[in-house]
Amino acid sequence: MRQIAKLILIATLVVFPQSFQAAPTPEPNIGVNGYFASDKAQRGRIIQAAVVMEIPSGYHVNANRPLNKYSIPTALKIDASGGVRVGPVMYPHAIVRKLKATNNEPLAVYEGRAILRFNLTVPASYQGSVSLNLHLRFQSCNDEVCFPPKTQEVNMGIEVVGPNDRVQRTNGWVFGRR
């Protein structure tokens, strides 16, 4: 009886070897969303905006300023509609980790929630709404493997009102409450 069981097991491994291989590590689903600090933008004024990355537990993305030359940095490129000026992106502070995959070499990474902030200046003569096309390039990894870099696209838009029109603060969890 035991020999028959052994023969069945060997035959199964020969016929279906892929079903007994370890499953590849799944690539994380990193959430990327854009937010404004108010419900409308005022002409001639600055408005705060941000991109929020939600990185699942057990994963990280390389920081904007990696500590080594082979890590692919997180980088945000922003295309804005006519005449809107985009300020520099303020990246979060990185966490330094030593991982098995890099022989315990220190890496600068983002984990959990990473908020990338920037300001927009809406021209005084601007009409219509502001449209932003964001291109976030990043590489995600876990403790054992890094995945191919990817670029995630985010489109953001906001209505523009007069310089004295009332606007309401929004998304306090991203920008802090005032």
Secondary structure in CASP SS format (residue, H / E / C, confidence):
PFRMAT SS
TARGET T0000
AUTHOR 0000-0000-0000
METHOD secondary structure of the structure
MODEL  1
M C 1.00
R H 1.00
Q H 1.00
I H 1.00
A H 1.00
K H 1.00
L H 1.00
I H 1.00
L H 1.00
I H 1.00
A H 1.00
T H 1.00
L H 1.00
V H 1.00
V H 1.00
F C 1.00
P H 1.00
Q H 1.00
S H 1.00
F H 1.00
Q C 1.00
A C 1.00
A C 1.00
P C 1.00
T C 1.00
P C 1.00
E C 1.00
P C 1.00
N C 1.00
I C 1.00
G E 1.00
V E 1.00
N E 1.00
G E 1.00
Y E 1.00
F E 1.00
A C 1.00
S E 1.00
D C 1.00
K C 1.00
A E 1.00
Q E 1.00
R C 1.00
G C 1.00
R C 1.00
I E 1.00
I E 1.00
Q E 1.00
A E 1.00
A E 1.00
V E 1.00
V E 1.00
M E 1.00
E E 1.00
I C 1.00
P C 1.00
S C 1.00
G C 1.00
Y C 1.00
H E 1.00
V E 1.00
N E 1.00
A C 1.00
N C 1.00
R C 1.00
P C 1.00
L C 1.00
N C 1.00
K C 1.00
Y C 1.00
S C 1.00
I C 1.00
P C 1.00
T C 1.00
A E 1.00
L E 1.00
K E 1.00
I E 1.00
D E 1.00
A E 1.00
S C 1.00
G C 1.00
G C 1.00
V C 1.00
R E 1.00
V E 1.00
G C 1.00
P C 1.00
V C 1.00
M E 1.00
Y C 1.00
P C 1.00
H C 1.00
A C 1.00
I E 1.00
V E 1.00
R E 1.00
K E 1.00
L C 1.00
K H 1.00
A H 1.00
T H 1.00
N C 1.00
N C 1.00
E C 1.00
P E 1.00
L E 1.00
A E 1.00
V E 1.00
Y E 1.00
E C 1.00
G C 1.00
R E 1.00
A E 1.00
I E 1.00
L E 1.00
R E 1.00
F E 1.00
N E 1.00
L E 1.00
T E 1.00
V C 1.00
P C 1.00
A C 1.00
S C 1.00
Y C 1.00
Q C 1.00
G C 1.00
S E 1.00
V E 1.00
S E 1.00
L E 1.00
N E 1.00
L E 1.00
H E 1.00
L E 1.00
R E 1.00
F E 1.00
Q C 1.00
S E 1.00
C E 1.00
N C 1.00
D C 1.00
E C 1.00
V C 1.00
C E 1.00
F C 1.00
P C 1.00
P C 1.00
K E 1.00
T E 1.00
Q E 1.00
E E 1.00
V E 1.00
N E 1.00
M E 1.00
G E 1.00
I E 1.00
E E 1.00
V E 1.00
V E 1.00
G C 1.00
P C 1.00
N C 1.00
D C 1.00
R C 1.00
V C 1.00
Q C 1.00
R E 1.00
T C 1.00
N C 1.00
G H 1.00
W H 1.00
V H 1.00
F H 1.00
G C 1.00
R C 1.00
R C 1.00
END
